Amino acid sequence: MSLFSAVEMAPRDPILGLNEQYAADANPNKVNLGVGVYYDDNGKLPLLQCVQAAEKALMDKPAARGYLPIDGIAAYDAAVKSLVFGTDSEPVKSGRVATVQGLGGTGGLKIGADFLKKLNPQAKVLISDPSWENHRALFTQAGFEVGSYRYYDAVKRGINFDGMLADLKAAAPGTVVVLHACCHNPTGYDITPAQWDQVIATVKAGQLTPFLDMAYQGFGAGLAEDGAVIGKFVAAGLLFFVSTSFSKSFSLYGERVGALSVLAGSKEEADRVLSQLKIMIRTNYSNPPTHGGAVVAAVLNNPELRALWEKELGEMRQRIKLMRQKLVDGLKAAGVKQDMSFITQQVGMFSYSGLSKEQMVRLRGEFGVYGTDTGRMCVAALNSKNVDYVCKAIAQVI
Ligand code: PMP
């Protein structure tokens, strides 16, 4: 009898399982579209020039690695606030945003979830149906009952906006609503600015607590355009949470750089919120690591490096758009009769292709093209060398 005799084997992470299957596949033409990672046109994970320049500057003046403050590097937190809310915005100027450096976007979400659980233990959480697979698990693990609001309409191939609004309207006051700020994962469908206005009015009328997950700022229409939704929530007078991830936008996946920002009613309130967020951090991992935050702060706070970052981010965004177009054109050329132009209406790294589980299994088994069973494909992993092969493979199973 061991202490662990009764421990059950947890189900495997579906994406990691897919990666293992991909690694073991002997097909020389295999393509991995299962991951949520941006690859360049050579199929390589990019190391951005702005990151290399910042790292070089850091190396030229090597610094000892003391503990960071619990809430991270001050210059980093300030840069995140400016990026998310705008440097000259009222929330930043009045000091009513509490921002803490987090371990990636996931860390930002978790600090926020733990704080919310203390703030309002009875609240329920609503996530989109479908959503990033970790949303449900993360909020459940933080002690919440997690439900969903309607989002994807498989028949229409788009958003069930009436369903979404109806579900938000039916939510009890205090319900935490997790919203993808841009580049919805997994579907690729974002609501329009006019629809955001309706969501905001509903959230406000229903006294719901918005939690905006911003994991892809800059991958939709642009940095400012993607961030505009934050301004709408501010203008409506709402208090809310925003998690930020730099994993994709800086291609710094393994450095775990992200943040949580909480907009409070006043500076004094933000200070009290910050003190509580620090307890969440202190009791979980004490303080964040130095390197990733130092690099991102160096880039965001230096005009030249910042301009270089925006250029490189723009190139990633444009390459994804080009791949979407190539996918649509290639499918047509490969003989697919149905209209696939919805792929270019979607934004961000993912596409809900509309393919069934059976079709996705065939794509994997017969062609070595790996996407998730839900039909999600990472268009950011397509390139000029593999896109035609992928189109032909899809054409065979559709
Ligand atoms: N939110 C969403 C919607 C995501 O897609 C991801 C990453 N795939 C995250 C949060 C987490 O980001 P990170 O890797 O920085 O923790």
Residues whose N, C-alpha, C, O or C-beta is under 5 A from the ligand:
A	BS01	PMP	G36 L103 G104 G105 T106 G107 W132 N185 D213 A215 S245 S247 V257 G258
